[in-house]
Amino acid sequence: MANEGMIVSANGLNLIKEFEGVRLTAYQDSVGVWTIGYGHTSGVYPGMQISQAQADKFLADDAQIAAGGIFRYVTVQLNQNQFDALASFNFNLGAAILAGSTLLSYINSRQWEAAAAEMKLYCHAGGEILPGLVRRRNAEADLFLNGKMFEVPDPKKQIIAMDCLFTYSTGTYYYNGENIFALVDANQINVLQSIYNANHGKNMPTFNWKEPNPTYDFVIELLRNRII
């Protein structure tokens, strides 16, 4: 079998870390699922706390599960950089994302540049281009073609490239990786949640903001640096 025995390398895991926030204390996502680390949900319980090393272990396991789609659908041998790039792609979009896709046809016919270009098209949600997804797809395509090395990111300084919601005394707000938007009714929240779930296979992270009178720029900085 093509790619049998391959695992996501440290370089591939570091790429995923660049675009996933880490939390070392269990929290409930928007629908009440207990979550910890880099979006890990299996066996998580209220009050659970883990070390960064355990978060890394959960990530390695979850990334390998996401890479299962590579084993199922890719019929040509990949190099480590290509495997890592696709593992990050699957981690973000789901293990079955390659099934029946134009991207898969390019990969299986060894049209590497066309495959990298096709990967970059997966940056939409609800008909809109999301800047955070554009950055992630560009990084994955760069690794796929050029073998870019990724340094271990500082967990305290990781950017939330993913979308998220956060609540404050004045209402609920949506962060798209670049800007914050106030949501005026529950229908907007439901639509955003549905789009996120369809694109990521999981619920959008939700945070609670408790400090008084945060300025717009201050909240953006806190979100970018995972301080909340």
Rosetta silent file (secondary structure, phi, psi, omega in degrees, C-alpha in Angstrom):
SEQUENCE: MANEGMIVSANGLNLIKEFEGVRLTAYQDSVGVWTIGYGHTSGVYPGMQISQAQADKFLADDAQIAAGGIFRYVTVQLNQNQFDALASFNFNLGAAILAGSTLLSYINSRQWEAAAAEMKLYCHAGGEILPGLVRRRNAEADLFLNGKMFEVPDPKKQIIAMDCLFTYSTGTYYYNGENIFALVDANQINVLQSIYNANHGKNMPTFNWKEPNPTYDFVIELLRNRII
SCORE:     score description
SCORE:     0.000 S_00000001
   1 L     0.000  136.225  178.688    0.000    0.000    0.000 S_00000001
   2 L   -62.366  136.975  174.917    1.282    3.477   -0.874 S_00000001
   3 L    69.985   11.190 -179.978    2.519    5.497    2.117 S_00000001
   4 L   -60.199  133.175  177.919    2.122    2.550    4.490 S_00000001
   5 L    86.696   -6.878  179.109    3.888    3.157    7.786 S_00000001
   6 L   -72.879  144.459  175.491    4.323    6.907    7.307 S_00000001
   7 L  -127.797  158.350  179.002    3.653    9.137   10.298 S_00000001
   8 L   -70.035  125.784 -176.321    3.253   12.882   10.609 S_00000001
   9 L   -79.631  171.440  176.033    6.693   14.330   11.353 S_00000001
  10 H   -58.127  -36.382  178.847    7.593   16.994   13.899 S_00000001
  11 H   -63.817  -42.105  177.821    7.695   19.464   11.026 S_00000001
  12 H   -66.091  -40.192  178.311    4.136   18.577   10.039 S_00000001
  13 H   -65.412  -37.657  177.796    2.920   18.842   13.622 S_00000001
  14 H   -65.232  -34.212  175.613    4.551   22.252   13.959 S_00000001
  15 H   -62.782  -45.973  178.435    2.681   23.397   10.867 S_00000001
  16 H   -60.038  -41.665 -179.190   -0.608   22.322   12.453 S_00000001
  17 H   -60.803  -32.023 -179.650    0.350   24.112   15.668 S_00000001
  18 H   -61.156  -24.153 -173.766    0.814   27.355   13.771 S_00000001
  19 L  -121.257   10.067  177.326   -2.888   27.378   12.976 S_00000001
  20 L  -126.744  134.765  176.000   -4.464   25.685   15.996 S_00000001
  21 L   -81.550  150.429  178.576   -4.776   27.182   19.458 S_00000001
  22 L  -115.181  138.242  174.411   -3.767   25.116   22.496 S_00000001
  23 E  -133.834  129.286 -173.165   -5.544   25.061   25.863 S_00000001
  24 E   -95.360   -1.880  174.313   -4.193   22.992   28.745 S_00000001
  25 E  -119.040  136.121 -176.675   -7.387   23.084   30.839 S_00000001
  26 E   -60.138  140.617  176.399  -10.555   21.377   29.644 S_00000001
  27 E  -140.211  160.170  176.914  -13.277   23.657   28.300 S_00000001
  28 E   -95.241  132.755  176.827  -16.654   23.134   26.688 S_00000001
  29 L   -76.242 -170.673 -171.584  -17.046   24.062   23.061 S_00000001
  30 L   -63.451  -19.810  178.199  -20.111   25.833   21.706 S_00000001
  31 L  -114.255   16.342  172.821  -22.311   22.722   22.040 S_00000001
  32 L    89.513    9.712  178.807  -20.915   21.545   25.349 S_00000001
  33 L   -80.484  127.732  179.418  -18.290   19.013   24.204 S_00000001
  34 E   -72.325  130.154 -170.767  -15.354   18.914   26.591 S_00000001
  35 E  -136.071  150.665  178.865  -12.171   19.771   24.712 S_00000001
  36 E  -154.712  165.488  178.149   -8.496   20.195   25.583 S_00000001
  37 E    63.475 -135.238 -179.936   -5.107   20.665   23.927 S_00000001
  38 L   -95.084   59.972  179.187   -5.283   21.241   20.175 S_00000001
  39 L    78.966   21.306 -178.963   -8.991   20.437   19.818 S_00000001
  40 E   -79.590  136.163 -176.904   -8.745   16.973   21.412 S_00000001
  41 L  -123.357  -20.953 -175.303  -12.077   15.568   22.653 S_00000001
  42 L   -69.380  124.040  176.107  -11.647   11.849   23.386 S_00000001
  43 L    73.841   13.496 -178.361  -11.716   11.071   27.107 S_00000001
  44 L   -84.994  139.561 -177.346  -11.835   14.723   28.180 S_00000001
  45 L  -136.529  159.746 -179.666  -13.710   15.504   31.412 S_00000001
  46 L   -56.964  135.784  179.057  -14.535   18.643   33.458 S_00000001
  47 L    84.068   -4.596 -178.633  -11.566   19.971   35.399 S_00000001
  48 L   -64.067  136.662  175.864   -9.053   17.992   33.361 S_00000001
  49 E  -131.319  144.165 -179.429   -5.632   19.593   33.039 S_00000001
  50 L  -134.304  165.258  174.881   -2.702   18.451   30.922 S_00000001
  51 L   -88.178  168.604  175.143    0.883   19.418   30.287 S_00000001
  52 H   -62.280  -34.963  178.945    2.182   20.806   27.021 S_00000001
  53 H   -62.861  -39.960  178.658    3.840   17.418   26.465 S_00000001
  54 H   -69.295  -38.195  176.070    0.467   15.677   26.764 S_00000001
  55 H   -59.899  -40.381  177.827   -1.123   18.220   24.418 S_00000001
  56 H   -64.327  -39.311  179.434    1.620   17.407   21.924 S_00000001
  57 H   -65.870  -45.193  177.028    0.941   13.675   22.333 S_00000001
  58 H   -58.468  -42.723 -179.433   -2.785   14.143   21.759 S_00000001
  59 H   -61.896  -45.400 -179.980   -2.009   16.226   18.679 S_00000001
  60 H   -59.084  -42.600  179.450    0.303   13.569   17.241 S_00000001
  61 H   -66.081  -45.505 -177.564   -2.388   10.920   17.727 S_00000001
  62 H   -67.775  -36.514  178.577   -5.174   13.081   16.299 S_00000001
  63 H   -65.633  -37.119  179.563   -3.044   14.149   13.325 S_00000001
  64 H   -68.439  -35.318  175.343   -2.315   10.506   12.530 S_00000001
  65 H   -64.137  -43.927  178.489   -6.047    9.745   12.629 S_00000001
  66 H   -62.098  -33.868 -179.941   -6.670   12.647   10.249 S_00000001
  67 L   -70.567   -7.539  178.269   -3.956   11.272    7.983 S_00000001
  68 H   -57.072  -29.999  177.325   -6.032    8.126    7.608 S_00000001
  69 H   -64.301  -29.275  176.948   -7.644    9.728    4.578 S_00000001
  70 H   -65.887  -46.217 -179.437   -4.250    9.741    2.877 S_00000001
  71 H   -63.122  -35.408 -176.214   -3.895    5.991    3.329 S_00000001
  72 H   -75.879  -35.358 -167.720   -7.420    5.377    2.040 S_00000001
  73 H  -113.110  -28.725 -176.291   -7.399    7.563   -1.053 S_00000001
  74 L   -85.521  125.973 -175.380   -3.832    8.350   -2.204 S_00000001
  75 L  -106.537   -1.811  178.099   -2.419    5.613   -4.432 S_00000001
  76 L  -110.740  155.943 -179.286    1.019    7.093   -5.181 S_00000001
  77 L   -76.538  129.254  177.343    3.985    7.294   -2.851 S_00000001
  78 L  -100.649  153.845  169.450    4.411   10.699   -1.206 S_00000001
  79 L   -84.139  173.692 -174.298    7.544   12.167    0.263 S_00000001
  80 H   -61.671  -40.134 -179.788    7.511   13.277    3.908 S_00000001
  81 H   -64.286  -42.039  178.461    6.796   16.926    3.105 S_00000001
  82 H   -64.811  -42.102  179.016    3.837   16.048    0.907 S_00000001
  83 H   -62.429  -45.553 -179.772    2.493   13.667    3.536 S_00000001
  84 H   -62.570  -42.730 -179.802    2.829   16.280    6.292 S_00000001
  85 H   -61.881  -44.319  179.622    1.123   18.958    4.196 S_00000001
  86 H   -69.970  -31.617  176.496   -1.820   16.697    3.424 S_00000001
  87 H   -63.628  -42.864  176.169   -2.038   15.611    7.073 S_00000001
  88 H   -63.596  -42.494  178.201   -2.443   19.254    8.101 S_00000001
  89 H   -58.128  -47.343  179.518   -4.983   19.730    5.306 S_00000001
  90 H   -68.404  -37.723  179.460   -6.993   16.715    6.539 S_00000001
  91 H   -58.451  -38.182 -178.454   -6.665   17.746   10.196 S_00000001
  92 H   -78.553  -38.957 -169.899   -8.348   21.022    9.310 S_00000001
  93 H  -111.060   -8.800  179.008  -10.968   19.766    6.852 S_00000001
  94 L   111.353  146.129 -174.462  -11.592   16.145    7.815 S_00000001
  95 L   -63.586  -23.722 -176.385  -10.062   12.774    6.953 S_00000001
  96 L   -95.881    7.748 -173.469  -12.480   12.218    4.045 S_00000001
  97 L   -61.380  -28.782 -177.263  -11.860   15.568    2.335 S_00000001
  98 L   -76.813  -21.106 -172.338   -9.785   14.002   -0.449 S_00000001
  99 L   -56.423  122.424  175.505  -12.458   11.492   -1.496 S_00000001
 100 L    67.342   14.855 -173.846  -13.560   12.067   -5.091 S_00000001
 101 L   -91.525  157.563  172.288  -11.844   15.452   -5.279 S_00000001
 102 H   -61.863  -36.829  177.735   -9.994   17.140   -8.123 S_00000001
 103 H   -56.807  -45.482 -179.740   -7.137   17.504   -5.667 S_00000001
 104 H   -62.382  -39.517  179.642   -6.940   13.735   -5.272 S_00000001
 105 H   -64.456  -37.333  176.514   -6.859   13.234   -9.032 S_00000001
 106 H   -65.916  -42.321 -179.339   -3.925   15.632   -9.317 S_00000001
 107 H   -63.957  -48.376 -175.467   -2.079   13.864   -6.505 S_00000001
 108 H   -70.953  -14.356  173.603   -2.645   10.383   -7.876 S_00000001
 109 L  -103.174   11.574  176.429   -1.446   11.486  -11.314 S_00000001
 110 L    59.455   31.618  174.209    1.656   13.111   -9.755 S_00000001
 111 L   -91.135   77.637 -168.865    0.730   16.594  -10.952 S_00000001
 112 H   -64.014  -44.376 -178.724    2.332   18.151   -7.899 S_00000001
 113 H   -66.799  -38.832  177.330    2.138   21.831   -8.850 S_00000001
 114 H   -65.216  -37.861  178.869   -1.497   21.482   -9.898 S_00000001
 115 H   -64.128  -44.257  179.227   -2.226   19.718   -6.600 S_00000001
 116 H   -62.237  -40.967  178.173   -0.616   22.514   -4.590 S_00000001
 117 H   -65.192  -37.809  179.988   -2.614   25.119   -6.511 S_00000001
 118 H   -67.352  -37.259  178.232   -5.820   23.135   -5.929 S_00000001
 119 H   -57.407  -37.480 -176.561   -5.168   22.977   -2.187 S_00000001
 120 L   -67.073  -15.844 -178.953   -5.176   26.761   -2.049 S_00000001
 121 L   -77.776  -13.503 -178.292   -8.786   26.841   -3.287 S_00000001
 122 L   -86.567   63.500 -175.673  -10.045   25.331   -0.024 S_00000001
 123 L  -132.167   20.583 -176.549  -10.248   28.686    1.745 S_00000001
 124 E  -110.488  152.419  169.812  -13.970   29.474    1.631 S_00000001
 125 E  -148.712  123.862 -179.173  -16.781   29.327    4.158 S_00000001
 126 L    61.834   30.825 -179.725  -20.299   30.428    3.339 S_00000001
 127 L    80.576    1.473 -178.852  -19.141   31.758   -0.009 S_00000001
 128 E  -111.106  144.602  173.998  -16.558   33.995    1.653 S_00000001
 129 E   -82.976  125.421 -179.861  -12.771   33.755    1.530 S_00000001
 130 L   -99.283  122.525 -177.592  -11.394   33.518    5.069 S_00000001
 131 H   -55.526  -37.808  179.804   -7.936   35.092    5.562 S_00000001
 132 H   -63.143  -38.813  177.517   -6.986   32.507    8.167 S_00000001
 133 H   -71.684  -33.849  176.623   -7.688   29.673    5.729 S_00000001
 134 H   -60.785  -45.730  179.639   -5.789   31.468    2.962 S_00000001
 135 H   -62.473  -42.976 -178.342   -2.708   31.611    5.205 S_00000001
 136 H   -66.930  -45.789  179.323   -3.034   27.980    6.164 S_00000001
 137 H   -61.649  -39.267  178.379   -3.540   26.730    2.604 S_00000001
 138 H   -63.020  -41.566  179.839   -0.541   28.756    1.404 S_00000001
 139 H   -65.619  -41.791  179.871    1.626   27.246    4.146 S_00000001
 140 H   -66.446  -41.718  178.560    0.459   23.727    3.339 S_00000001
 141 H   -64.982  -37.972  178.639    1.008   24.201   -0.393 S_00000001
 142 H   -64.373  -43.275  177.092    4.471   25.612    0.279 S_00000001
 143 H   -64.883  -42.444 -178.632    5.377   22.588    2.393 S_00000001
 144 H   -57.161  -41.808 -176.625    3.889   20.226   -0.210 S_00000001
 145 H   -92.464  -38.865 -166.051    6.081   21.660   -2.979 S_00000001
 146 H  -115.074   -9.526  177.649    9.112   23.132   -1.287 S_00000001
 147 L    69.798   41.249  179.209    9.589   21.373    2.041 S_00000001
 148 L   -63.208  138.791  176.744    9.481   24.452    4.255 S_00000001
 149 L   -92.545  140.771 -179.127   10.642   23.813    7.815 S_00000001
 150 L  -116.484  127.442  177.617    8.465   25.054   10.686 S_00000001
 151 L   -75.934  156.742  176.974    9.868   26.020   14.055 S_00000001
 152 L   -67.190  121.027 -178.795    8.097   24.986   17.234 S_00000001
 153 L   -76.238  150.932  174.639    5.696   27.862   17.997 S_00000001
 154 L   -73.040  118.246 -178.214    5.497   29.416   21.449 S_00000001
 155 H   -56.296  -26.724 -179.038    2.157   28.184   22.894 S_00000001
 156 H   -81.060   -8.213 -176.381    1.661   31.585   24.554 S_00000001
 157 H  -125.584   23.214 -179.180    2.016   33.387   21.237 S_00000001
 158 L   -78.532  133.965  177.967    0.037   31.223   18.867 S_00000001
 159 L   -80.077  136.530  173.186   -2.262   33.084   16.511 S_00000001
 160 L   -82.154   92.523  176.996   -5.848   31.918   16.300 S_00000001
 161 L   -78.414  -23.512  177.718   -6.053   31.540   12.548 S_00000001
 162 L   -72.762  158.537  173.361   -9.259   29.562   12.980 S_00000001
 163 L   -71.656  154.120  173.196  -12.596   31.307   13.326 S_00000001
 164 E  -156.645  162.854  173.421  -14.091   31.601   16.797 S_00000001
 165 E  -110.500  149.222  168.666  -16.938   33.184   18.713 S_00000001
 166 E  -142.717  145.917 -177.230  -16.625   35.046   21.977 S_00000001
 167 E  -105.518  147.756  179.197  -19.256   36.418   24.307 S_00000001
 168 E  -144.212  168.149 -175.869  -19.174   39.652   26.217 S_00000001
 169 L   -57.487  -25.889 -178.970  -21.731   41.546   28.303 S_00000001
 170 L   -89.692   -2.765  178.688  -22.851   43.432   25.192 S_00000001
 171 E   143.421 -160.172 -179.347  -23.460   40.320   23.106 S_00000001
 172 E  -112.035  140.660 -176.128  -21.754   37.694   20.958 S_00000001
 173 E  -127.796  153.848 -178.019  -18.938   38.446   18.519 S_00000001
 174 E  -117.282  129.192  178.369  -17.327   36.587   15.624 S_00000001
 175 E  -113.131  123.037 -174.528  -13.566   36.590   15.000 S_00000001
 176 L  -103.900   17.395 -178.352  -12.476   35.475   11.497 S_00000001
 177 L    96.507  -13.134  179.805   -8.728   35.418   12.050 S_00000001
 178 L  -132.259  -44.019 -172.861   -8.368   39.091   11.165 S_00000001
 179 L  -137.421  164.364  178.614  -11.298   41.119   12.503 S_00000001
 180 E  -110.008  136.668  179.172  -14.156   41.043   15.025 S_00000001
 181 E  -127.603  134.175  175.449  -17.802   41.397   14.017 S_00000001
 182 E   -75.492  137.437  177.470  -20.807   41.897   16.307 S_00000001
 183 E  -103.426  124.568 -170.576  -23.607   39.367   15.768 S_00000001
 184 L   -92.741  -17.074  178.249  -27.030   40.935   16.105 S_00000001
 185 L  -150.081  163.354 -176.245  -29.244   37.837   16.243 S_00000001
 186 H   -63.218  -28.466 -179.166  -29.155   34.129   16.984 S_00000001
 187 H   -62.972  -39.102  177.364  -29.682   33.226   13.331 S_00000001
 188 H   -60.842  -42.517  179.488  -26.292   34.695   12.413 S_00000001
 189 H   -62.631  -45.070 -178.542  -24.649   32.563   15.085 S_00000001
 190 H   -62.747  -40.409  179.511  -26.423   29.430   13.868 S_00000001
 191 H   -64.172  -46.064 -179.972  -25.395   30.078   10.246 S_00000001
 192 H   -63.048  -41.100  178.558  -21.746   30.623   11.199 S_00000001
 193 H   -63.384  -41.113 -179.848  -21.749   27.493   13.339 S_00000001
 194 H   -64.624  -42.089  179.303  -23.258   25.447   10.509 S_00000001
 195 H   -63.979  -46.052 -178.606  -20.679   26.720    7.999 S_00000001
 196 H   -61.973  -45.147 -179.309  -17.799   26.059   10.371 S_00000001
 197 H   -62.794  -39.209  179.504  -19.027   22.557   11.179 S_00000001
 198 H   -65.332  -34.317 -176.518  -19.474   21.752    7.482 S_00000001
 199 H   -88.787  -25.436 -173.104  -15.930   22.894    6.688 S_00000001
 200 H  -117.129  -12.916 -178.667  -14.092   21.588    9.757 S_00000001
 201 L    72.550   15.861  177.717  -16.126   18.638   10.975 S_00000001
 202 L  -154.815  171.275 -176.244  -16.322   20.124   14.465 S_00000001
 203 L   -83.694  150.589 -179.613  -17.911   23.041   16.272 S_00000001
 204 L   -66.296  133.072  176.782  -16.487   26.543   16.281 S_00000001
 205 L   -60.793  143.057 -179.986  -14.517   27.359   19.481 S_00000001
 206 E  -130.266  133.132 -178.928  -16.294   29.781   21.795 S_00000001
 207 E  -122.600  154.001  176.697  -14.675   31.898   24.496 S_00000001
 208 E  -107.676  128.383  179.630  -16.090   34.070   27.268 S_00000001
 209 L  -103.128  123.962 -172.833  -14.701   37.584   27.737 S_00000001
 210 L  -113.871  -14.209 -176.734  -15.063   38.896   31.304 S_00000001
 211 L   -74.191  149.012 -177.585  -12.903   42.019   31.491 S_00000001
 212 L   -78.130  142.266  169.588  -14.681   45.418   31.425 S_00000001
 213 L    47.908   54.548  177.225  -14.679   47.718   28.417 S_00000001
 214 L   -72.405  138.641  174.901  -12.078   46.081   26.145 S_00000001
 215 L   -76.889  159.889 -179.138  -11.031   48.170   23.178 S_00000001
 216 H   -56.804  -51.081 -177.427  -11.304   46.663   19.707 S_00000001
 217 H   -65.185  -34.311 -179.234   -7.537   46.498   19.161 S_00000001
 218 H   -66.803  -42.584  179.402   -6.956   45.115   22.647 S_00000001
 219 H   -64.726  -42.834  176.909   -9.391   42.238   22.117 S_00000001
 220 H   -56.377  -44.747 -178.483   -7.825   41.418   18.743 S_00000001
 221 H   -65.106  -39.931  178.236   -4.399   41.254   20.413 S_00000001
 222 H   -63.564  -44.209  178.987   -5.690   39.012   23.183 S_00000001
 223 H   -62.285  -43.300 -178.455   -7.282   36.650   20.685 S_00000001
 224 H   -62.714  -32.154 -174.696   -4.143   36.523   18.562 S_00000001
 225 L  -105.503   11.815  174.283   -2.017   35.621   21.584 S_00000001
 226 L    55.107   36.402  179.976   -4.433   33.181   23.244 S_00000001
 227 L   -79.797  -31.853 -178.823   -4.450   35.182   26.477 S_00000001
 228 L   -72.210    0.000    0.000   -8.198   34.768   27.042 S_00000001
